[in-house]
Structure formats: structure tokens, C-alpha cells
Amino acid sequence: MALPPDDLPRSPSGRIPRWVADEAHGHYGPHGSPRDWGQYSGHNPKDFYAQHPPRPTMHGPPVFRPYVSGMPPGLSRRQQRKWHKRQRKARNYRPRRSVGARITAFVLIAGLLTLGGLRLFTYPGGAAAAWDDLYSALMADPLGTRLPKDGPPLAEPPVIENPSDAYEFWSVERSKNGAEIPTRWSSCEAIRYVVNPLHGDEHFIDWVKYTVDEVSAATGLVFEFEGITDQKPKPQTPFDFSEREEWPAVVIQFASEEQVPDLEGSVAGLALVRQVENTFTGVSRYVSGNIYLDVTLRSDPPINSEPAYVHVLRHELGHLVGLGHIDDKTQLMYDTPTTNVFQDGDLTGLSKLGGGPCH
């Protein structure tokens, strides 16, 4: 009997396992699981290999490998059925949720579907109106409740009898297709304004209302007079956003050079407008503003039976709704106008500014 080599793996007790010695002599165990190897212990390995010749492999001599997968040999039909059942369970295993969790999920889903169905069928205007409102809510400006609600425009811009291109917009943006879009007020929301009568004459408020009505007729925008205010000029921070429910009203008032340094020199009026951008659509709109008239205008002589500050107020209201300066000296929106009323170019630009969308 040949002795096994001394460099074979040994157990902790120093002995060489039988299967190690067999493999050292070229004898390999039978097919099957290690738990079934005992059934071959009484047989001659040569007889077994004669009945079950090893199959050749692609990477070396033919060998027998221990059982790693597949049904072990020597199982009865009952054991085979159990083995197949265990294999199916292992392949299709999924963590099972408790009965309570399943019932809770079912109740929540059923409740949400029921509430959604009731809301849909009882919504004013039907499913189409419900979808439109949902889309508007998803696409709304993140500035919250200060946004105007969608709806038909409050008014339509007038038709210009003698249109002219002698106008400029104060702020212009480019759409996705490259077209120029002027920044405008929402046509579905009224422009609220208040007046500070300090330093004005006894008819100052009436002249303000009269001039605002002219701009409203020229644009189609709706203005709402909300009374008088004692707010003082604030050149650095002219907009007060402490109110969360709506944008602050436009303030129209007189101011001095000390109060508003931008009124120095020959500047007779100043318009400040606040615009915000809808982060979803990328379109900006005007939301508030201030108009300052130089106090020195009170001492100027009237122009065509109107106080001298009236034509300045018209010019600044043109800026407020979105018109810029134009190089045409015949227009009221010229930097230093020689006329006191809106001309064809001014009226054309005002009409285009009033036909904006409901932002």
C-alpha cells in the first residue's frame, strides 16, 4: 500500500482525512451530496467508477466534483417532492407583510380613490375644469397667494386708428422661439394704487385719477384707487413686501431731491417698477411700483389749462405700465417731451402693453 505524500493537508489532530488521501492517489468521490457519501463506503471505488465513468471537462482531466446543485442522488419519491417544493419556495421567496399592514394599505388606497372620485364628480365645471385647476396649481409661481388667478382679462386693449412704431418697451425678454416679449402687468388683475396728497394742491388726487383713467383707457388695464396714504418716499427700498396676501399698491406722491436723490437737476419725475419672474415659465411680470413727482413742479405755470405736474405724471405712468424712452421728440415718452399728451406712437405701445396674458 502506497503511503500518501507528507505535504497533504491535515486536520487539527494531525491526521490526513480519507478524502484527501483518496484524491492524492487519483481516487475521487462519487456524484452526490457529502451527506450521501456514506452509502458508498462499503463499495469498491473501482466498481463505482466503472459504472459511472467521469465526463471530460474543458479545462483539464475528467474529475468528479462534490454536489453543489441539482437533486442529490439516492432520494425517494417523497424526498424528491419535498426537495422540489423547497426549491420552488427558494426561487419565489418574497417577504410577506403582516395582515395588519395589508389591511391598512388597502383602506388608505380605497379612501384616497373615494375622495378623489367624489371631488372629481362634484367639481364645478366637471373633470376638464378640475384638470385645468390642477395644472395651474402645479405650474404656479412659487410666490404663493400673491399670484393672480387665471381667468378672462378684465378689459381689452383698444384698437389704434393710426398705429405707429415710435415706441419702445422698458423691459424686453426673448421667448424660446426667439421672439421679443415685453414685460407687462397681468391683464387679469387690477393695478391697485394709492395717493399721498402731501405737497400736492387741492385737486391733486382728482388729477391723479383723471390721468390714471387715461392710461387705463389706452392700455385696457384696470386700475383701482384704494385711497390716500401717508407713506413717505423710500428711494432705497421703495417696495414694502410685509403683506403676504397681495402685492403692495402703487404709491403716487411728491418728493424732494433730499428724499429721492434721483430727482436732482432737471429730473421732474421718477417711476420705479418691481417685476418678478415665474420660475416655471421664465416669463416676468410687473407687480408693484412707485411714482415720485418733483415738488418744484408745483410752482411751474400750467400747460394747456393743466397743472405742470400732470404731463409729467402721464410720462411716468407710461413707464409704470412698461414703456421706455423713445428718440422721437414728438412723442410724450421722449426723454424731455415737448408735448403734454400721448401721441400715436405712445398709444400704440400702450395698447400692446395692455394685451398681455394672465400671468
C-alpha positions as MATLAB code, in Angstrom:
seq = 'MALPPDDLPRSPSGRIPRWVADEAHGHYGPHGSPRDWGQYSGHNPKDFYAQHPPRPTMHGPPVFRPYVSGMPPGLSRRQQRKWHKRQRKARNYRPRRSVGARITAFVLIAGLLTLGGLRLFTYPGGAAAAWDDLYSALMADPLGTRLPKDGPPLAEPPVIENPSDAYEFWSVERSKNGAEIPTRWSSCEAIRYVVNPLHGDEHFIDWVKYTVDEVSAATGLVFEFEGITDQKPKPQTPFDFSEREEWPAVVIQFASEEQVPDLEGSVAGLALVRQVENTFTGVSRYVSGNIYLDVTLRSDPPINSEPAYVHVLRHELGHLVGLGHIDDKTQLMYDTPTTNVFQDGDLTGLSKLGGGPCH';
ca = [
       0.000    0.000    0.000;
       1.462    3.316   -1.054;
       1.754    5.949    1.595;
       0.350    9.417    0.905;
       2.791   12.260    0.466;
       3.718   14.240    3.585;
       2.697   17.614    2.149;
      -1.056   16.832    2.197;
      -3.457   18.985    4.256;
      -4.017   17.629    7.752;
      -6.723   18.035   10.339;
      -6.071   19.865   13.672;
      -5.283   16.458   15.257;
      -2.524   15.812   12.698;
      -4.393   13.144   10.727;
      -4.835   13.134    6.978;
      -8.557   12.918    6.021;
      -9.548    9.907    3.958;
     -10.854   12.014    1.048;
      -7.554   13.910    0.934;
      -5.589   10.670    0.672;
      -8.003    9.331   -1.974;
      -7.596   12.418   -4.114;
      -3.787   12.198   -3.696;
      -3.974    8.718   -5.250;
      -6.327    9.809   -8.028;
      -9.476    8.416   -6.435;
     -12.395   10.842   -6.421;
     -15.663   10.615   -4.612;
     -18.954    9.787   -6.339;
     -21.583   12.148   -7.600;
     -23.863   13.399   -4.855;
     -24.020   15.346   -1.673;
     -21.461   14.843    1.086;
     -24.263   13.615    3.315;
     -24.795   10.692    0.907;
     -21.183    9.666    0.579;
     -21.601    7.142    3.347;
     -23.761    4.875    1.182;
     -20.722    4.165   -0.960;
     -18.386    3.395    1.889;
     -18.890   -0.361    1.572;
     -18.268   -0.480   -2.150;
     -15.117   -0.679   -4.096;
     -14.453    2.699   -5.694;
     -13.200    0.970   -8.851;
     -16.603   -0.683   -9.314;
     -18.357    2.658   -8.903;
     -16.101    4.409  -11.417;
     -16.644    1.550  -13.858;
     -20.413    2.056  -13.630;
     -20.212    5.895  -13.578;
     -17.305    6.975  -15.775;
     -16.286   10.621  -15.260;
     -17.140   13.096  -18.001;
     -14.278   15.046  -19.592;
     -14.021   18.747  -18.827;
     -12.812   21.657  -20.917;
     -10.034   22.715  -18.541;
      -8.281   19.531  -17.559;
      -8.620   15.802  -16.874;
     -12.033   14.340  -16.035;
     -12.909   14.786  -12.386;
     -15.836   14.209  -10.093;
     -16.904   17.210   -8.071;
     -18.893   17.223   -4.865;
     -22.588   18.053   -5.062;
     -23.205   21.783   -5.478;
     -26.592   21.957   -7.209;
     -29.325   19.752   -8.528;
     -31.192   16.992   -6.782;
     -28.933   14.728   -4.691;
     -28.923   11.068   -5.722;
     -30.488    8.343   -3.662;
     -33.674   10.224   -2.675;
     -37.043    8.539   -2.531;
     -40.016    9.946   -4.471;
     -41.333   11.600   -1.317;
     -37.917   13.170   -0.622;
     -37.719   14.291   -4.260;
     -41.129   16.033   -3.996;
     -40.012   17.801   -0.811;
     -36.770   18.842   -2.468;
     -38.631   20.317   -5.459;
     -41.030   22.136   -3.100;
     -38.152   23.690   -1.175;
     -36.504   24.792   -4.422;
     -39.717   26.493   -5.631;
     -40.090   28.318   -2.337;
     -36.496   29.479   -2.501;
     -36.925   30.810   -6.046;
     -40.265   32.518   -5.366;
     -39.444   33.826   -1.925;
     -40.849   37.247   -1.152;
     -41.012   38.919    2.255;
     -44.570   38.629    3.469;
     -46.239   41.640    5.012;
     -48.343   41.333    8.064;
     -52.110   41.179    7.753;
     -52.476   44.491    9.579;
     -50.177   46.286    7.148;
     -52.093   44.901    4.170;
     -55.438   45.994    5.614;
     -54.112   49.474    6.414;
     -52.728   49.931    2.901;
     -55.987   48.756    1.348;
     -58.066   51.144    3.494;
     -55.810   54.104    2.657;
     -55.883   53.428   -1.086;
     -59.651   52.916   -1.078;
     -60.156   56.138    0.897;
     -57.967   58.178   -1.458;
     -59.722   56.810   -4.524;
     -63.138   57.509   -2.995;
     -62.262   61.076   -2.030;
     -60.671   61.735   -5.409;
     -63.716   60.379   -7.238;
     -66.142   62.429   -5.160;
     -64.038   65.548   -5.674;
     -63.841   64.927   -9.408;
     -67.567   64.353   -9.965;
     -68.664   67.226   -7.703;
     -66.108   69.739   -9.034;
     -67.706   72.806  -10.662;
     -67.259   72.542  -14.382;
     -66.540   68.810  -14.411;
     -63.361   66.846  -14.971;
     -61.943   69.292  -17.542;
     -62.117   72.213  -15.108;
     -60.610   70.071  -12.348;
     -57.675   69.148  -14.571;
     -57.154   72.784  -15.614;
     -57.078   73.921  -11.987;
     -54.679   71.112  -11.059;
     -52.368   72.041  -13.935;
     -52.482   75.707  -12.908;
     -51.609   74.779   -9.330;
     -48.644   72.654  -10.435;
     -47.333   75.350  -12.773;
     -47.981   78.231  -10.366;
     -45.326   80.711   -9.371;
     -43.774   79.701   -6.012;
     -44.549   83.179   -4.663;
     -47.828   81.764   -3.366;
     -51.108   83.556   -2.777;
     -49.869   86.848   -4.202;
     -50.234   85.420   -7.703;
     -53.300   86.384   -9.747;
     -55.848   83.731  -10.558;
     -56.316   82.577  -14.110;
     -59.375   83.875  -15.863;
     -60.558   86.155  -18.651;
     -58.859   89.559  -18.957;
     -60.573   92.334  -17.032;
     -60.501   94.510  -20.144;
     -59.278   94.510  -23.739;
     -56.757   96.967  -25.250;
     -58.231   99.493  -27.665;
     -57.797   99.432  -31.417;
     -55.373  102.135  -32.578;
     -56.663  104.218  -35.503;
     -53.220  105.490  -36.533;
     -50.683  102.883  -35.411;
     -47.053  103.928  -35.250;
     -43.779  102.218  -34.408;
     -42.493  105.240  -32.479;
     -42.404  103.489  -29.131;
     -40.036  101.431  -27.020;
     -40.643   98.915  -24.244;
     -38.928   99.388  -20.933;
     -38.080   95.708  -20.426;
     -38.000   93.034  -23.152;
     -37.439   89.286  -22.860;
     -36.891   86.645  -25.509;
     -39.152   83.631  -25.754;
     -37.967   80.121  -26.592;
     -38.588   80.727  -30.309;
     -36.566   83.962  -30.250;
     -39.475   86.430  -30.300;
     -39.248   89.569  -28.178;
     -41.833   89.760  -25.394;
     -42.284   92.964  -23.353;
     -42.652   92.719  -19.613;
     -46.252   93.573  -18.734;
     -48.802   93.605  -15.968;
     -51.244   90.729  -15.728;
     -54.379   91.519  -17.691;
     -56.474   89.502  -15.220;
     -55.556   91.521  -12.149;
     -56.274   95.152  -11.309;
     -53.391   97.523  -10.617;
     -54.062   98.928   -7.164;
     -52.758  102.398   -6.345;
     -52.826  104.908   -3.502;
     -52.001  108.612   -3.377;
     -50.061  110.610   -0.823;
     -51.549  114.154   -1.073;
     -48.695  115.735    0.896;
     -47.194  118.710   -1.009;
     -49.943  118.475   -3.624;
     -52.614  121.066   -4.396;
     -56.265  120.665   -3.520;
     -57.024  118.949   -6.825;
     -54.006  116.638   -6.836;
     -55.968  113.448   -6.140;
     -58.539  114.311   -8.828;
     -55.819  114.952  -11.408;
     -54.149  111.638  -10.493;
     -57.429  109.755  -11.017;
     -58.004  111.565  -14.312;
     -54.544  110.718  -15.653;
     -54.737  107.101  -14.454;
     -58.062  106.725  -16.255;
     -56.397  107.924  -19.465;
     -53.698  105.243  -19.173;
     -56.320  102.637  -18.320;
     -58.286  103.502  -21.473;
     -55.110  103.432  -23.594;
     -53.970  100.013  -22.303;
     -57.129   98.193  -21.290;
     -55.609   97.562  -17.869;
     -57.831   98.103  -14.846;
     -56.668  100.438  -12.070;
     -58.238  100.506   -8.616;
     -57.926  103.548   -6.364;
     -57.549  102.448   -2.740;
     -57.487  105.845   -1.053;
     -54.788  108.029    0.416;
     -51.644  107.069    2.297;
     -49.056  108.783    4.473;
     -46.198  106.617    3.246;
     -43.018  108.646    2.887;
     -40.663  108.369   -0.111;
     -38.230  105.478    0.238;
     -35.651  105.711   -2.552;
     -33.525  102.774   -1.379;
     -36.298  100.298   -0.513;
     -39.420  101.646   -2.222;
     -41.339   98.366   -2.056;
     -42.863   97.044    1.130;
     -43.481   93.293    0.914;
     -44.526   92.783    4.522;
     -48.039   91.845    3.371;
     -48.174   88.193    2.415;
     -51.604   88.084    0.815;
     -51.056   90.517   -2.063;
     -48.503   92.795   -3.629;
     -48.340   96.341   -2.223;
     -50.251   99.033   -4.073;
     -48.534  101.560   -6.335;
     -47.818  104.807   -4.450;
     -48.046  108.161   -6.270;
     -46.654  111.201   -4.434;
     -44.431  114.284   -4.480;
     -40.836  114.092   -3.279;
     -37.823  116.361   -2.960;
     -34.214  115.890   -4.028;
     -33.252  115.255   -0.395;
     -35.793  112.447   -0.137;
     -35.093  110.932   -3.573;
     -31.595  111.820   -4.864;
     -32.506  110.667   -8.390;
     -34.701  113.779   -8.732;
     -31.652  116.026   -8.818;
     -31.159  118.510  -11.627;
     -33.694  118.570  -14.439;
     -35.391  115.278  -13.489;
     -39.054  116.122  -12.919;
     -40.398  112.653  -12.210;
     -39.328  109.114  -11.422;
     -41.076  105.749  -11.851;
     -39.895  102.624  -10.050;
     -41.440   99.295  -11.022;
     -40.985   95.905   -9.381;
     -41.051   92.825  -11.610;
     -40.866   89.147  -10.704;
     -40.121   86.083  -12.781;
     -42.167   82.918  -12.851;
     -39.533   80.222  -12.324;
     -41.639   77.619  -14.147;
     -42.426   79.557  -17.331;
     -39.499   82.006  -17.257;
     -41.836   84.943  -18.011;
     -41.577   88.130  -15.919;
     -44.395   90.476  -14.970;
     -44.818   93.747  -13.118;
     -46.370   93.528   -9.663;
     -45.892   96.898   -7.943;
     -44.307  100.322   -8.297;
     -43.846  103.889   -7.073;
     -44.120  107.238   -8.852;
     -42.359  110.346   -7.493;
     -43.041  113.857   -8.798;
     -40.587  116.667   -8.073;
     -42.048  119.173   -5.586;
     -40.720  122.055   -7.727;
     -43.403  121.285  -10.327;
     -45.993  122.962   -8.106;
     -44.525  126.390   -8.930;
     -44.400  125.839  -12.720;
     -47.086  127.513  -14.838;
     -49.988  125.394  -16.151;
     -49.755  123.774  -19.591;
     -52.958  123.854  -21.666;
     -55.041  124.547  -18.554;
     -53.491  121.563  -16.742;
     -51.088  121.803  -13.791;
     -47.474  121.324  -14.832;
     -47.167  118.015  -12.954;
     -49.956  116.353  -14.980;
     -47.927  115.781  -18.172;
     -45.028  114.507  -16.022;
     -47.437  112.104  -14.311;
     -48.607  110.829  -17.725;
     -44.988  110.228  -18.744;
     -44.226  108.319  -15.508;
     -47.430  106.281  -15.767;
     -46.236  105.251  -19.232;
     -43.063  103.954  -17.584;
     -45.130  102.249  -14.883;
     -47.059  100.129  -17.402;
     -43.915   99.276  -19.391;
     -42.984  101.991  -21.911;
     -39.404  103.193  -22.214;
     -37.902  106.354  -23.643;
     -38.086  106.925  -27.396;
     -35.811  109.073  -29.585;
     -38.791  110.637  -31.375;
     -39.209  114.165  -29.980;
     -42.865  114.287  -30.996;
     -43.851  111.565  -28.524;
     -44.670  112.047  -24.859;
     -42.233  109.234  -23.954;
     -39.306  111.274  -25.267;
     -36.698  111.915  -22.579;
     -37.587  115.628  -22.396;
     -41.005  115.772  -24.104;
     -42.367  118.898  -25.736;
     -45.968  117.651  -25.703;
     -48.229  117.041  -22.735;
     -50.470  114.269  -24.169;
     -49.902  110.786  -25.614;
     -49.178  110.633  -29.335;
     -49.739  107.860  -31.891;
     -46.515  106.017  -31.042;
     -47.226  106.246  -27.322;
     -50.785  104.979  -27.796;
     -49.599  102.070  -29.978;
     -47.117  100.942  -27.355;
     -49.663  101.321  -24.554;
     -52.145   99.179  -26.472;
     -49.588   96.393  -26.904;
     -48.725   96.504  -23.205;
     -52.363   96.049  -22.258;
     -52.889   92.864  -24.245;
     -50.715   90.657  -22.071;
     -51.578   87.200  -20.750;
     -52.885   86.292  -17.309;
     -49.564   85.687  -15.571;
];
